[in-house]
């Protein structure tokens, strides 16, 4: 066999190609190992191919959008890793020189369920059955298998209420699926901001400028629907939730007890007061989260337009997704309260918590997004040219979008939030402690091993 000579230059290129290939293969092995360690064996294999296709398409579309914004700037390598486990979160993981966006299919499924409870009428027991499952799932993820078993058994007891009745949901499904993409877009926004490019710095500067003016517009407006909820507003939505749960309005003594719990809320504080830490950039991590929410919303709005929908449909889906994310974090806090036998009040959010500040900042940025989009400067790398007078002059456009989102927000509190944290939170404790733990059949299960406990808890939550 005659051997041809290989030039030193070509030889170096070949070695480089092999080295890069090995590095990428090594990174893929490491991300698989990470996923297995954090989300369980088989988390990658269980992904539904149809959903993976949707996520992959949305991911590629959004990455293209961000690279266009960055122009010639190098944002670095980014890849998508789709999983399916009982871990309700997405995250960004950097391995070697690749940033991986880990998105769990369970996130979208959970969001869809929460949104259906918000936009549809239902029996209170359907929500209770689902909340027991949610508590069980979070207890399992947080390393409390025996608590997960208790919540899971309560979920299985309500066999007739475990499945929410199906209804025609075409108009809901049109924007419901976009919630998954907000979570994906938010993680990509972190990748974009951490690139250190001039465009990323511009996005940060322009967002803060927009937030400051939009907050001034919120203070200028007469409607109070997006100011911090007063005790009277909280009582009103709580009454609705109470009547749905018990079939009658609460007695005066019960209502007074509710008022006493919330009497420490500073009703004089305004939204502008709450977002001052963001505007003044006191908390760098919180500032980045707020900016990523805004960038993600614009990405989802743009993606919705490509899918034949409206920008406002993407905005609406992002609004619901962030609301659901905040809800899940609060349920997670309440789960820890149950497991650690802390007072229920320890699981409540106060006005100074990062989640509340982030939510109020987001609601404010919705005005900025709407105005910028209507004037053709939607993405945050473009300088904000608007003053308070521009916001006032375009009030009709802003108020139409505000009314759409405000209606969803009101339904969220009446049908989901208040029942979960003011009714179920109390009832769940009594139900579990006084009934389940005294059940002779349950006591027989206490002899199980830890592995058996985890297996049964997963079965209760339909994970087996």
N, C-alpha and C positions, 0 to 999 in steps of 0.2 A: 504494500500500500504506500502510495506516495503522500508524504505529509507536506502540506503547504505551510509556508512561513506566516506567522502572525506578528504584525507590527507591535512594538511596545505600547503605542497609543491605544490600539484596539484591545490589547490584552488588559490594559488598565481599565478600559470601559467595561469589559466583560466582568472583571473582578468587582467593579463598582455596582453593576447591575445585580450580580449575585448577592453582594453585601446588602443592598437595599431590599432585595427580595427576602433575604433571611431576617432582616430587621422587621419588615412588615409581617412576615409569618410569625415572628416572635411576639410582636405586639398583639396579633390576633389570638395567639395562645394565651397571652396574659389577660386579655379582656374576657375570654371564655372562663378562665380560672377565677377572675374577679366576680363574674356573674354567678358562677356556681357557688362561690363562697358566700355571696350576699343575698342571692335570690333562690338558691337551691338547684340541685342537679336537674337537668332537663328544662330549665327555664327558657333556653333558646329554642329547643325542639318543639315546645308546646305552642309556639306562636301560630295563630291562624294565618295561612298564606295570603288570604284576601286582605287582611288588615296590614300585614307586612308590606304588601304592594302599595296600599294607600299611603302608609307612613313614608315609604321610600320615595314615592313620587313627591309628596309634600316636602320632604327633607331636601331633595335635589332642587326643587323650585325655590325654596327659601335660601338655600346656600347660594344659588345663582343671583338672587336679589341682593344679598349682602355683599357678594363679590363685586357686583356692579356698583354698589354704593362706595365700596373701597377703591374703585378705580385701579390704579397700578399698585396699590399697597398689597403686601402679602399677608393674608390673614392666617396662613398656616393650614395644615392638614386637619380635616374633620371627617368623621365617619359616624354612621348610625348603627346602633346595636339595639334591636327590638327583642324584648323578653316577654314572658307571661308567667307571673308568679302572684303571690298574694301580697306583694309589696307595692303599696299605692304611691309610687313616686317616680319621678324622672331625675336624672343627675348627669353631671358632666365629669368625666374621668379622663385624665391625661396619662397616656402610656407612651414612653419614648417621645417621639415628636408628633404623635397623633392625638387629637382631642376626640374622645368618643362621647356621643350623646346616647345615654342608656334610657330608652323609653319603654315602659312596661304597658302591655296591652290592657292590664287590669285597671290602669288609670282611666282610660277612656270608658270602660264598662262602668266603673264607679260613678264617673261624672254623668253618664247618661241616666243612671238610676236616680241620682240626686236631682237632676233637672226634671225628670218625669214627675217626681214627687212635688216639685215646685210648680209646674205648669198644668198639672192635672188634679182633679178632685180624686180623693181616695178615702178609705176607711183608716182611722187612726191606727188600728191594729196592723194594717199592712206596713205602715212606717215603723211601728214598734218591732215587728218581726225582723225588718231589715236592719234596724239599729242594733239589735242583739247580734246579728251576723257581723256588722261592722265593728262593734266592740270586740267580738271574738277574734276577728281577723287582726285587728290592731294589737290586741293582747298577745297573739301568737307571734307577730312580727317583733314585738318589743321584748320577747323572751319571758312571757308569763303564761305558760301552757295550761296551768290549772284554772286560771281566770278565764282563759280562752275556752276551756271545756265548759265551764259554767254558763258563759254567755251563749256558746254554741248549742247547748242543750235547751236553753230557753228559746232559742231560735227554732229548733226542731219541734218544740212543743206546739207551736202555732203553725201546724202543718197547712191548715187551710188558708193561711194568710202569708205564706212565704213567697208566693208569686203574685206580683201586681197584675191585675187584669189588663189584658191587651186592649188597646183602643186604636182607632185610626190616628196616626201621628205623622202624616206626610209633611204637614206644615212645620212640625217640630223637628223632624229628622233633617229637614233642609238645612238647618244651621247647627243642629245638635252635634254632628260629627266634627264640626270645626273646633270644638273645645279641645279635642286631642291635639290639634295642630297648635293651639296656643301654648300648651305645655312644651311641645317640641320647639316652637319658635322662641320661647323664653330661654331655653338652654342654649340655643344658637346665638341669642343676643349676648349671653355671657361670653361665648367664644369670640364674638365680634368685638365687644368692648375690651376684652383682655388682650387683643392683638396689639394694642398700643399705637394703632395707626392714627393719622391726623383726622381721618373721617370719624373714628371712634371718639376721639376727644371732642370733635365738633358736635357729635350727637349728644354727648353729655352736657356740653355748654348750652346747646339750643333747647334741650329738654328742660333744664333748670330755669332758663329764661321764660319758656312757655308756661311752665308750672306757676311761676310767680304771677304772671299776668292773668292766667286762667283763674287762679285763686282769688285775685282781686275782683274778677268778674263774678265769681260765686258769691262773694260778699256783697256785690252790687245788686244782685238779683233779688226780687221780692219773694218768689216761692221758697219755702223752707224745706222742701222734701229731701234735699241732700245735705242738710246741716246735720250735726250730731243729733241722734234721736233723743228727744226729750222723754221724761218719765211718762208723760201722758201718751205719747206715740207708742212707747214700749208697751204700756198697759193695753192700748187699743189692739195691737196685733196679738198680744198674749191672750186677750179675751177670745179672739177668733180661734186660736189654737186650742184653748181650753174647752170651748164649746164643741169643737170637732172631736175632741178626745172623750168628753164626758156627756155630751148631749144637752148641756145646760150651761148657762153663764155662771161664773164663780160667785160664791157668797161674798158679802162685803168683807168678812173677816179674812178670807183667803186672798182677796184682792189687796187688802191692807198689808198682809204679810209679804206679798210680791212687791208692793211699793217700798216697804221697809228695806228689802234686800237691795233695791236699786237706788235708795235714797242718797247714796254717796256719789252718784254720778254728777259731774260738774256740768250742769245744764247751760251755764253761761259760756262755756268754752266753744269756740267756733272751729270750723274745719281749717281755717287759716292758722289758728293756734296749733293744731295738731300736726300740720305739715311743715312747721317752721324748722324742725331738725333736718328735713330734706332740703328745703330752700337754702338754709345756712350751711349745708354740707357737714353737719356735725358727726354723722355716722356714715362712713364711706361704704360699708357693706350694705346698709339700708338704701343709700342713694343708688347703688348699682342695681339693687333689686327693683326699685321703682322705675329706673330707666329701662331695664330689660322688659318690664311689663308693658311699657309704652312702645318700645321697638317691636315687641312680639305682636301687639295688637295691630300695628300697621302692617306687619308681614302677613298676618292672618287675613286682614281686610283685602290686601292685594291678592292673596291666594284665592280668596272667595270670588273675587272678580274674574280671575282666570278660570274658575270652575263654573262661570255663568251666573253667579250670585251677585249680590250688592256688597259694596264695602261695608255698609252698616250691618249686614248680616254677620260679617266677620267680627265687627266690633261688638255686636250683641253676644256672639259666642264667646269671645274673649272675656267679656264682662261676667258671664255666667261661670266660665272656667275658673277665674280668679276667686269668685265668690265661693265656689266649691272647694278650691284649694284651702281657703281660709277656714271653711267649715270643717274639713277633714283634720286640719291641725288642731282645731278646738276640740273635736271629738277625741283626738289622740291625747290631748291634755286631760280630758275628762276620764278617759280610760285609765290613765295613770293614777288619777285621784281614786278611782274605784279599787284598783289593785293595792294601792298603798294606804288605803283607809284614811284619806285626807278629807277635810271638809269640802263640800261641793264647790264652795266659793273659790277654792284654789284653782279650779279649772276654768274660771271665767276670764275673759279678756278685759283689760282696762284700757283707757284711752291713750295711755303712754306705751302700750305694747307695740313692737315693730309691725305685727300683722295689721293692727288697726291703722297705724300711721301709713303703712303701705297701701291699704285699701282706700283711705281717704285721699291720698295722693293720686291714686289711680282714677278715682271718680272725677277728680279735678282735671287730670290730663285728658279725659274724654272730651271735654270742651275744646282743648287745644287741638286734639286730633281731628275733631269734626271741622273746626274752622280751617285748619291747615289743608285738609283734604279738599274742602269745598273751593279753596283758592289755589289748588295745584301745588302745594308744598308739603305733602304729607310726610315724607320721610325726615327723620330727625337730623340728618347730616346737613340739611339746608337751614340757613339762618331764619330765626323767627322774626318776621317783619311786622308783627301785629301788636297793637296797643289796646288798652281797655276800650277805646272808642270803636275799634274794629269789631271787638266782641259784641258791644252793645248794638252796633249797626247790623250785625248778623244774628241778632237774638232769635229771630223766628226759626232759622235753620237749626241753631243750637238747641232750642227748646223742643223741637220735634224729636230729636235724638234723645234728649234728656227724658222726655215723657215715656218713650219706648223702654228705656232702661230702668226708669223709676218704677214703672208698672211691674217689671220682673222683680225688682228689689223688694217691693211690697209683698208680692206673692211668696217670695223666698222666706221672709220673716213669718208670715201668717201660716204657711203650710209646712215649713221644714224647720227653720231655725228655732223659733220659740217653743215648739213642741219638743224638740230634741233636748234643749238645754234648760227648760223651765218646767217641763212636765215629765218627760221620759227619764231625765236624770234622777228625779226623786223616786219615781215608780220602779225603775229598774233595781235600785238598791233594795227596796222593800221586797220586791218580787223574788230576787235572788236569795237574799239572806234568810227571809222568813219562810219561804216555800221550798225552794230547791234544796238548800242545805239541810233541811229537816226531812227530806224525802228519803225513805229507807232504800229505794232503788239507787239513788244517787250515792248514798254512803257506801254501797257495795263497790262503786267504781273507784273509791279512794285507794283501793289496794293495787290499782294498776301501776305499771312502771311508767317512767317519764316518756319513753318512746311510745307506749300504748296510748298515753294521754294525748300526745301530739297527734297521733293517727286518728283518734276518735274526734278530736277537736276539728281536724281538717275535714273529716267526713261530715260533721255537723254543718260545716260551711260550704259543702259541696265541692271541696277541693280534691276529693278522692272518688 
